[in-house]
């Protein structure tokens, strides 16, 4: 493993420390020394130290920005992957429903009550409740509101 990769990994894990070091170096660059008659920069007698501190601060700031950028890219990639999986999962879950369960699902999404669904499908209320519970179980939802939201998500994605 190259030394640069090792340093980057270490800095990635110790990002808060990098922030503190950047702030410390920045404030030490602009530190003043007060005497009875004058005010001068702390590093005015040692300009090479000030230059090294400024370069170090700039490099650490660039590294910190890259770490943040990498974190954001990982987060965005993770969210995109999750959304892609969710799309596949919804379609896959709908395929698991039987034809009667799909009918019940569609009627719930359209806003029909249990009484209206039993009349339309010519089934008993207990049978309908069994179908509804199976739909909830297969789709991983808990109530009618989630069912409608789930169904509306299907309509907008197709």
C-alpha positions in Angstrom: 0.0 0.0 0.0 1.5 3.3 -1.1 2.4 5.8 1.7 0.0 8.4 0.2 -2.9 6.0 0.5 -2.0 5.2 4.1 -1.9 8.9 5.0 -5.2 9.6 3.3 -6.9 6.7 5.1 -5.5 7.9 8.4 -6.7 11.4 7.7 -10.1 10.1 6.7 -10.5 8.3 10.0 -9.1 11.3 11.9 -11.0 14.1 10.1 -11.9 16.0 13.3 -8.3 16.1 14.3 -7.5 17.5 10.8 -10.1 20.2 11.4 -8.6 21.2 14.8 -5.0 21.3 13.3 -6.2 23.5 10.4 -7.8 25.9 12.8 -4.8 25.9 15.1 -2.4 26.6 12.2 -4.6 29.3 10.8 -4.8 31.2 14.1 -1.0 30.7 14.7 -0.4 32.3 11.3 -2.3 35.4 12.3 -1.0 35.6 15.9 0.2 38.9 17.2 2.9 39.8 19.7 2.2 42.9 21.8 5.0 44.9 23.3 4.7 48.2 25.1 5.1 50.3 22.0 4.5 48.0 19.0 2.2 45.2 17.7 3.8 42.8 15.3 3.1 39.4 13.8 4.3 36.5 15.9 6.2 35.0 13.0 7.8 38.3 11.7 11.2 37.2 12.9 10.8 33.7 11.4 9.1 34.2 8.0 10.1 30.7 6.8 8.1 29.1 9.7 5.1 31.2 8.7 5.4 30.1 5.1 5.6 26.4 6.1 2.6 26.8 8.4 0.6 28.5 5.6 1.5 25.8 3.1 0.6 23.1 5.6 -2.7 24.7 6.4 -3.6 25.0 2.8 -2.7 21.3 2.1 -4.6 20.1 5.1 -7.6 22.2 4.0 -7.5 20.7 0.5 -7.3 17.2 2.1 -10.3 18.0 4.3 -12.3 19.2 1.3 -11.5 16.0 -0.6 -12.5 13.9 2.4 -15.8 15.8 2.5 -16.3 15.4 -1.2 -15.6 11.6 -1.0 -18.1 11.3 1.9 -20.8 13.1 -0.1 -20.1 10.9 -3.2 -20.4 7.8 -1.0 -23.6 9.1 0.5 -25.1 9.9 -2.9 -24.0 6.5 -4.3 -25.6 4.8 -1.4 -28.9 6.7 -1.8 -29.0 6.0 -5.5 -28.4 2.3 -4.9 -31.1 2.2 -2.2 -33.5 4.0 -4.6 -32.7 1.5 -7.4 -33.2 -1.4 -5.0 -36.5 0.1 -3.8 -37.8 0.3 -7.4 -36.9 -3.3 -8.1 -38.3 -4.4 -4.7 -41.7 -2.8 -5.3 -42.1 -4.5 -8.7 -40.9 -7.8 -7.2 -43.2 -7.6 -4.3 -46.2 -6.8 -6.6 -45.4 -9.9 -8.6 -45.6 -12.0 -5.4 -49.3 -11.0 -5.0 -51.9 -13.5 -6.3 -54.4 -12.1 -8.9 -57.1 -11.8 -6.2 -54.7 -10.0 -3.8 -53.7 -7.7 -6.6 -57.4 -6.9 -7.2 -57.8 -6.1 -3.5 -54.6 -4.0 -3.6 -55.8 -2.0 -6.6 -59.2 -1.4 -5.0 -57.7 -0.2 -1.8 -55.4 2.1 -3.7 -58.4 3.5 -5.6 -59.9 4.4 -2.2 -62.7 1.9 -1.9 -63.9 0.8 1.5 -64.1 -2.8 2.7 -67.8 -2.8 2.1 -67.4 -1.6 -1.5 -64.7 -4.1 -2.1 -66.7 -7.1 -0.8 -69.6 -6.1 -3.0 -67.5 -5.6 -6.1 -65.5 -8.9 -5.7 -68.5 -10.9 -4.3 -66.6 -12.2 -1.3 -67.1 -12.2 2.5 -65.6 -9.6 4.8 -63.5 -12.3 6.5 -62.1 -13.4 3.2 -61.3 -9.8 2.3 -59.6 -9.2 5.6 -57.5 -12.3 4.9 -56.5 -10.9 1.5 -55.7 -7.5 3.0 -53.5 -9.0 5.7 -51.6 -11.1 3.1 -51.1 -8.0 0.9 -49.8 -6.1 3.9 -47.5 -8.9 4.8 -46.1 -9.4 1.3 -45.6 -5.7 0.7 -44.3 -5.0 4.1 -46.9 -2.3 5.0 -49.1 -1.8 8.0 -52.3 0.1 7.0 -54.5 1.5 4.2 -52.6 4.8 4.1 -49.3 3.1 3.5 -51.0 0.9 0.9 -52.3 4.0 -1.0 -48.8 5.6 -0.7 -47.3 2.4 -2.0 -49.8 2.3 -4.9 -49.2 5.9 -5.7 -45.5 5.3 -5.8 -46.1 2.6 -8.4 -48.3 4.9 -10.6 -45.7 7.7 -10.6 -42.8 5.4 -11.4 -44.5 3.7 -14.4 
